[in-house]
Amino acid sequence: MLRVISANLNGIRSATSKGFLDWLAAQDADFICMQELKAQAPDMSADMLNPEGYYGYFHYAEKKGYSGVGIYARRQPLQVIQGLGVPEIDAEGRYIELVYDGLSVVSVYLPSGSSGEHRQAAKFAFMEHFYRHLAQLAQCGRKVVLCGDWNIAHKEIDLKNWKGNLKNSGFLPEERAWMSAVLDELRWVDVYRQLHPDTTGDAYTWWSNRGQAWAKNVGWRIDYQIATGELAMTAKSAAIYKEQRFSDHAPLTIHYDHDHFGMLR
């Protein structure tokens, strides 16, 4: 059994102060993929860098207090890949991949375009590069799971107020069509949706801090585990943890059942 968690922390220091690492210690996860660290190496405590039982790997943004991704892993990988090889993207710390024999685990954080046209343009540029990377990654010969905040709600079922967001970043027709192409043309699998094809409100992973979004469950499903087909077919269960709030996102945990991964324990 392989247990994988994806969590946008909206600041690892903030999430830690709210009990994230304490919660993590009880999860028995093999990989914890994190996004939006909002920290650089000097900001990280020893527990943040390497929680007990885990090795920590990070791709920090150059800008302080911004973006950044990381993965906690039970076992050291054969290779750590930081970034997509595009300087303006990699400066923002948005991609890290751990490579094992027959397996890759990725933490990815797609840009948000909600702050203005210049950031939406940056998001579209990321999507263009990322699509080509996903096409190559699908052919790498390893089983792959990409965890992260994609900042896109794919379908109407994936957000509460879809009618009011048709012209807003995160639910634009171009973004949704791109997501469909990732799944339909490149044959990646949205693992949560494979397990829960009709779930609405219980599927949300992010709630705006404005108004009463959390209290009224006016949420979005923008955090995903996207996997290659062979790995996705082994997924047995998925859960979104809402009992505690570590950030404006909720962690997504998926269990995969595959003998190949017994080596990671």
C-alpha positions as CSV (number, residue, x, y, z in Angstrom):
1,M,0.0,0.0,0.0
2,L,1.2,3.5,-0.9
3,R,-0.2,6.4,0.9
4,V,0.3,9.8,-0.7
5,I,-0.8,13.2,0.7
6,S,-1.0,16.5,-1.2
7,A,-1.3,19.8,0.8
8,N,-1.1,23.4,-0.1
9,L,0.1,24.9,3.2
10,N,-0.2,28.7,2.4
11,G,3.0,29.0,4.4
12,I,4.8,26.1,6.0
13,R,5.6,28.1,9.1
14,S,2.0,29.1,9.5
15,A,0.8,25.6,8.9
16,T,3.3,24.2,11.4
17,S,2.1,26.6,14.0
18,K,-1.4,25.2,13.4
19,G,-0.4,21.6,14.0
20,F,0.4,20.4,10.5
21,L,3.6,18.4,11.5
22,D,1.8,16.9,14.5
23,W,-1.0,15.7,12.3
24,L,1.5,14.5,9.7
25,A,3.2,12.3,12.3
26,A,0.1,10.3,12.7
27,Q,-0.7,9.8,9.0
28,D,1.7,6.9,8.2
29,A,2.2,8.4,4.7
30,D,4.9,7.4,2.3
31,F,5.0,10.8,0.5
32,I,3.7,14.3,1.5
33,C,3.7,16.7,-1.3
34,M,3.5,20.3,-0.3
35,Q,2.9,23.6,-2.1
36,E,3.1,27.3,-1.3
37,L,5.9,27.0,1.3
38,K,6.4,30.7,1.4
39,A,9.8,30.1,2.9
40,Q,13.5,29.8,2.0
41,A,16.0,27.4,3.5
42,P,17.1,29.7,6.3
43,D,13.4,30.0,7.4
44,M,13.0,26.3,7.9
45,S,13.3,24.6,11.3
46,A,15.0,21.2,11.6
47,D,11.5,19.6,12.0
48,M,10.3,21.4,8.8
49,L,13.3,20.2,6.9
50,N,13.3,16.6,8.0
51,P,10.3,15.5,10.2
52,E,11.1,12.3,12.1
53,G,11.1,9.3,9.7
54,Y,11.3,11.5,6.5
55,Y,13.7,13.1,4.2
56,G,12.7,16.5,3.0
57,Y,13.3,17.9,-0.5
58,F,12.4,21.4,-1.6
59,H,12.3,23.8,-4.5
60,Y,12.2,27.3,-3.1
61,A,11.1,30.4,-4.9
62,E,13.7,33.2,-5.3
63,K,11.2,35.7,-4.0
64,K,11.0,35.7,-0.3
65,G,7.7,34.6,1.3
66,Y,6.4,33.3,-2.1
67,S,5.4,30.0,-3.7
68,G,7.8,27.1,-3.2
69,V,7.1,23.3,-3.2
70,G,8.5,20.3,-1.3
71,I,8.1,16.6,-0.7
72,Y,8.7,14.5,2.5
73,A,9.7,11.0,1.6
74,R,10.3,7.9,3.7
75,R,13.2,6.8,1.4
76,Q,15.8,8.8,-0.4
77,P,15.3,9.0,-4.2
78,L,17.7,8.1,-6.9
79,Q,17.3,11.6,-8.3
80,V,15.8,14.9,-7.4
81,I,14.6,17.2,-10.2
82,Q,13.9,20.8,-9.4
83,G,12.0,22.9,-11.9
84,L,11.0,22.5,-15.5
85,G,14.1,24.0,-17.1
86,V,12.4,27.3,-17.9
87,P,14.2,30.1,-15.9
88,E,11.2,32.4,-15.4
89,I,9.1,29.5,-14.2
90,D,11.8,27.9,-12.0
91,A,12.5,31.2,-10.3
92,E,9.1,30.8,-8.7
93,G,9.7,27.3,-7.2
94,R,6.8,25.4,-8.7
95,Y,8.0,21.9,-9.5
96,I,9.9,19.1,-7.7
97,E,10.2,15.5,-8.7
98,L,11.6,12.5,-6.8
99,V,12.7,9.7,-9.1
100,Y,12.8,6.1,-7.8
101,D,13.2,2.8,-9.7
102,G,9.9,2.6,-11.5
103,L,8.2,5.5,-9.8
104,S,8.2,9.3,-9.8
105,V,6.4,11.5,-7.3
106,V,5.9,15.2,-8.1
107,S,4.8,18.2,-6.2
108,V,3.6,21.0,-8.5
109,Y,2.0,24.4,-7.9
110,L,0.5,26.1,-10.9
111,P,0.3,29.9,-10.9
112,S,-2.9,31.7,-10.0
113,G,-4.1,34.2,-12.5
114,S,-6.5,36.0,-10.2
115,S,-4.4,39.0,-9.4
116,G,-4.3,40.4,-12.9
117,E,-3.8,39.9,-16.6
118,H,0.0,39.7,-16.3
119,R,-0.4,36.8,-13.9
120,Q,-3.0,35.1,-16.1
121,A,-0.5,35.4,-19.0
122,A,2.2,33.8,-16.8
123,K,-0.3,31.0,-15.9
124,F,-1.0,30.3,-19.6
125,A,2.8,30.3,-20.3
126,F,3.3,27.8,-17.5
127,M,0.5,25.6,-18.8
128,E,2.0,25.5,-22.3
129,H,5.4,24.4,-21.0
130,F,3.8,22.0,-18.5
131,Y,1.7,20.3,-21.1
132,R,4.8,19.4,-23.1
133,H,6.5,18.2,-20.0
134,L,3.5,16.1,-19.1
135,A,3.5,14.5,-22.5
136,Q,7.2,13.5,-22.0
137,L,6.6,12.4,-18.4
138,A,3.8,10.1,-19.5
139,Q,6.3,8.3,-21.7
140,C,9.1,8.0,-19.1
141,G,8.4,4.3,-18.4
142,R,7.8,4.9,-14.7
143,K,4.6,5.1,-12.7
144,V,4.0,8.7,-11.9
145,V,1.8,10.7,-9.5
146,L,1.7,14.5,-9.7
147,C,0.3,16.1,-6.5
148,G,-0.5,19.7,-6.2
149,D,-2.6,22.8,-6.4
150,W,-3.4,23.2,-10.1
151,N,-5.4,26.4,-9.6
152,I,-8.0,25.0,-12.0
153,A,-11.5,23.7,-11.2
154,H,-12.0,21.3,-14.1
155,K,-15.8,20.9,-14.3
156,E,-19.0,22.5,-13.0
157,I,-19.1,19.8,-10.3
158,D,-15.8,21.0,-9.0
159,L,-16.9,24.3,-7.5
160,K,-20.0,25.7,-5.7
161,N,-20.6,28.9,-7.7
162,W,-19.7,27.8,-11.2
163,K,-22.1,30.1,-13.0
164,G,-20.5,33.1,-11.2
165,N,-17.0,32.1,-12.1
166,L,-17.2,31.4,-15.8
167,K,-15.1,34.5,-16.6
168,N,-12.7,34.2,-13.6
169,S,-9.3,32.7,-13.4
170,G,-9.4,29.1,-12.3
171,F,-12.5,28.3,-14.3
172,L,-11.9,29.9,-17.6
173,P,-12.9,27.9,-20.7
174,E,-9.2,27.8,-21.9
175,E,-8.1,26.4,-18.5
176,R,-10.8,23.8,-18.4
177,A,-10.1,22.7,-22.0
178,W,-6.4,22.4,-21.1
179,M,-7.2,20.2,-18.2
180,S,-9.4,18.1,-20.4
181,A,-6.6,17.7,-22.8
182,V,-4.2,16.6,-20.1
183,L,-6.7,13.8,-19.1
184,D,-8.2,12.9,-22.5
185,E,-5.3,13.3,-24.9
186,L,-2.3,12.7,-22.7
187,R,-4.2,9.9,-20.8
188,W,-3.4,11.1,-17.3
189,V,-6.0,10.2,-14.6
190,D,-7.7,12.5,-12.1
191,V,-7.5,9.9,-9.3
192,Y,-10.0,11.5,-6.9
193,R,-12.6,11.7,-9.7
194,Q,-11.9,8.1,-10.7
195,L,-12.9,7.1,-7.2
196,H,-15.7,9.6,-6.6
197,P,-17.1,10.6,-10.0
198,D,-20.2,12.3,-8.7
199,T,-19.1,13.9,-5.4
200,T,-19.7,17.7,-5.2
201,G,-19.4,19.6,-1.9
202,D,-17.3,16.9,-0.1
203,A,-14.8,17.1,-2.9
204,Y,-13.8,20.8,-2.4
205,T,-10.2,21.4,-1.3
206,W,-10.0,25.2,-1.2
207,W,-12.2,28.0,0.3
208,S,-11.7,31.7,-0.1
209,N,-10.9,33.7,3.0
210,R,-13.5,36.2,1.9
211,G,-17.0,36.2,3.3
212,Q,-18.3,33.0,4.8
213,A,-16.9,30.6,2.1
214,W,-15.6,28.0,4.6
215,A,-18.7,28.2,6.9
216,K,-21.0,27.9,3.9
217,N,-18.8,25.4,2.0
218,V,-18.5,27.7,-1.0
219,G,-15.4,25.8,-2.2
220,W,-13.4,24.7,-5.2
221,R,-11.7,21.5,-6.0
222,I,-8.3,22.7,-7.3
223,D,-5.9,20.2,-5.5
224,Y,-5.3,17.0,-7.4
225,Q,-3.4,13.8,-7.6
226,I,-3.0,13.1,-11.3
227,A,-1.4,9.7,-12.1
228,T,-0.4,7.5,-14.9
229,G,-3.1,4.9,-15.8
230,E,-1.4,1.8,-14.3
231,L,-0.9,3.5,-10.9
232,A,-4.3,5.2,-10.9
233,M,-6.0,1.8,-11.4
234,T,-4.6,0.7,-8.0
235,A,-6.1,3.6,-6.1
236,K,-8.4,2.3,-3.3
237,S,-9.5,5.3,-1.3
238,A,-9.3,9.1,-1.2
239,A,-10.0,11.4,1.7
240,I,-10.0,15.2,2.1
241,Y,-9.1,16.2,5.7
242,K,-11.2,19.0,7.1
243,E,-11.3,18.4,10.9
244,Q,-8.4,20.8,11.4
245,R,-7.5,23.8,9.2
246,F,-3.8,24.2,8.5
247,S,-4.4,26.7,5.6
248,D,-7.1,27.8,3.2
249,H,-6.7,24.4,1.5
250,A,-7.4,20.9,2.9
251,P,-5.0,17.9,2.5
252,L,-5.9,15.3,-0.1
253,T,-4.8,11.7,0.8
254,I,-5.0,8.8,-1.6
255,H,-4.1,5.1,-1.0
256,Y,-2.7,3.1,-3.8
257,D,-2.5,-0.7,-3.6
258,H,0.5,-2.0,-5.6
259,D,3.1,-4.7,-4.6
260,H,5.8,-2.7,-6.4
261,F,5.8,-0.1,-3.7
262,G,6.4,-2.4,-0.7
263,M,10.1,-1.4,-1.1
264,L,9.3,2.1,0.1
265,R,8.2,1.0,3.6
